[in-house]
Amino acid sequence: MEDTSGLRRELQQLSPAQLRELLSASGHGQLLREEKAEEKADVDAQLMAAVKDEGNAFFRQGRMKDAVTAYSRCIAIDPNNAVCLSNRAAAYLKLKQFDLAVADCSEAIEVAPTIKPFMRRAAAYIALREFGRAVDDLIAALEFEPRNKECRAKLQGAVETAVDKAQWVNATPDAEVRYAGVRAAVVLSVQQV
């Protein structure tokens, strides 16, 4: 017992540089690097959480440009943060920057597919009048939550868009819109059974 307490006292008297040198010389340099990497990861995680919370606060306040900036800082720390990508997409939707919303949702889906980025990308596609793609995303979203009312309502909206000829200049929706409406109607009718 006395040997270990003496060693402990000697180690405590070493400077950080001497301790690093000792660890490195004894083959434990990797341990030190791993410890530093863990510390950095902890700091990054705390910073990301704080920045994400800041973005959420800006979003709730209606400050979409500030929300985009905050979420972008979070993504700069971790480019694979699907939540921040999806949240930034929501802010882009509010700013009517639909192409940017589609891009962020696509990245979020690639990283971690969940219902939110599919729903948000569908909203962007609807705004861009890409109804076929919107229906594809709404159908994919239903895979996560088959009874999701918002998703089912948007699918119903796709059906109504496909049959509402009054909004079209030439009085007939194009083939893509008709096909999207039919697919949406089929999905809705099958799920009601």
N, C-alpha and C positions, 0 to 999 in steps of 0.2 A: 503494500500500500504506500509506503513512504516513497518508493521509487516513482510511482505515477504522480504523486503530489509534487515532488521535486521537479519532474518534467513539466508538469502543468505550469508551475511558477516560472520556469525558464521560458516556456513558450509565451506566456503572458508578457514577459519583459521584452520580447522581440518587437521591432517596429513592423508596420505592415509590409514594407519592402523586404525586410529580412524574412518575414513569414512566407511571402510569395516565393522568394528565392529557395527557402527550405522545402516548400511544397513542390516546387518545380524540380529541384535536385533529387527529391525522393520519389519522383514519378507520379506525384499527385497534382501536377499542374492542370490536368484535365478536370479534376474535381473543382479547382478554383474557377476555371473557365465556365463550367456548368453552373456553379453558384452565381457567378456574375450574370450569366444568361438568364437564369431564373429571376434574379433581382430585376433585370431589365424588362423581362416579360411581365412581372408584377406591376412595375411602374407604368408600362405601356397599357396594361389592362385597366388600371385605375384612371389613367389619362383618357383612354378611349371611353370609359363609362361616363366620365365627367363631361367630355365633349358631346357625346350622344345625348346626355340629359340636357345639355345646353341647347342642342339642336331641337330636341323635343319641346323645350320651353318656348323657343322662337316659333316653332310650328304652331303651338297652341295660341300664341299671341298674334298669329297671322303674319309674322315677319318671315316670309318665305325665303327671301334672298339671304337673310342671316342664317336661317335653318340650313340652306344649301351649303353655305360656307362652313358651318359647324360640322355637318355630316361629311363634307369633303375633307376636313381635317382628320376626322375619325378614319376615313378611308385611306388617307395618306399614311396613317400609322399601320393599318391592317387592310390591304386592298381586297382581302377575301371576307370582309365583314358583311355578310348578307343582310343583316338587319339595317345597318347604316346605308347600304346601297338601296334597299327597298324604301327606307325613310326618305332618302334624298329624292328618289323617284316620286314619292308622294308630294314633296315640295315642288318638284318640277311640274307635276300635273296641275297644281294650283297656279303656277306661273304660266301655264299653257305652253310649256316647252316639252311637247309630247315626244319628239324624237329622243331627247335626253332621258325622259322617263322610260321609254322603251329600252334604251341602252342599259340603264342602271338595273331595270327589272330583269333583263336578259342575263346580266352578270350575276345578280342575286340568285336567279333560278339555277344557273350553272353551278354556283357554290353550294347552295342549300335550298333545294326546291320546297317551298311552302305555299300556302294559299295566297298570302298577301301579295307577293310579287306577280303571281299569275293574274290576280284581280286588278292590280294596278296597271299591268301591261295591257290587259284587256280594255281598261278605261282609256288608256292612251291610244290604242288601236281604234276604238270607237270614235274618239275625237279626230283621228286621222282618216276616218271613214274606211278603215281596213277591217270590214266586218267579218270576213272569213277567219282572219287571224284572231280577232277578238273572241269569236265563238270557240276556236281551238283552245284559247287560254281559259275561257270560262268552263269548258268541259274538263280541262286539266285541273282547274281549281276544285271542281266538284269531286274529283278523286280524293282530295284531302278532307272535304266536309260535304258529303252528299246532300245534306239537308240545309245548306247555307242559303238563307232567304235572299240575301243581297245578290248572290251569284245567280240564283234561280230567276230573280227579277230581271237581271241584266240579260239572261238568256231569253226570257219572255220578251224583253225589249227588242232583241235581235229578230225575233219572229215578227213582231209588230212592224219593225222597220222594213222587213222584207215584203210585207203585204201592203204597206201604206204607200200606194202609188202617187198620192197627191204631192209628196215632197220631191218627186223626181221631175226634172225638166222635160224629159221625153215621155213622162207618164208611166214608164216601166222601170223597175229596178234592174240593174245589170245581173248577169248570171251568177256572179260571186255572191251578191247580196241574197238572191233567191236561194242559192245553195246553202249559204250560212243560216238563213232562216229555217230552211227545212231541217238541217242538222240540229239546230237548237230545239225545234219543235219535237223532233224524234227523241232527243235526250230527255226533254221535260216529260214527254208522255211515257217513256220507258220507266223513268224514276218514280212516276206516280203509281205504277202498278204494284 
